[in-house]
Amino acid sequence: MKNDEGFILISVLIALGVFSLLVLAIGQEINLMGKVGRSSALKAKALVDAVNTMEALKQEEKPVSGSEEKEGFIIESKVKEFSFSSQIYEIKVTVEDKNGKEILSLQTLREK
């Protein structure tokens, strides 16, 4: 009987250790899913803002380069001639976070 009591205590301690590791792993997975969700939402919002800026520049008769701050992003647009012989603009829109880290960039060509 005395021998069984020690075995039960060790079994309970091992079970608690395994359970603790499982809870820790699940907690880490939930944390990772939250980070991925926030990152996806940030990139989706940045993409919408970049596309809206790009479309606005494409509609302008003579688009110009610029920079604006919008809802936590810095949206920088660069407009330059694609080639001297052609009548084509190159338009590039870059979205950065407040720290200057690039989130995404769009680029297109447009006739003058």
Residue, then its C-alpha position, 0 to 999 in steps of 0.5 A: m500500500k505504501n508503495d502505491e501512494g508514492f506511485i500515485l503522487i509521481s503519476v499526478l505530478i507527471a500529469l500536471g507537468v504534461f497538462s501545463l505544457l499543453v496549456l502553454a502550447i495552446g496559449q502560444e498558439i492563441n497569441l500567434m493567431g492574434k498577431v496574424g489576425r492583426s497583421s492581416a487587418l493592417k495589411a488589408k487596410a493599407l492595401v485599400d488606402a494604397v489602391n484608393t490613392m493610386e486610383a485618385l492619381k490615375q484620374e488626375e490630368k497631371p498627377v504629382s508626387g506627394s505624401e500624406e498621413k492617414e489612419g496610422f499610415i504614411i502614404e507616399s506617392k511618386v510620379k515620374e516620366f517612364s521614358f522621355s520619348s513616350q507619353i507615359y507616367e510611372i506611378k508608385v504608391t508606398v504605404e509605411d507604418k509610423n516608424g517608416k517600415e514599408i508595409l506594401s507598395l503598388q506600381t503602375l503605368r499611365e498614359k499622359 
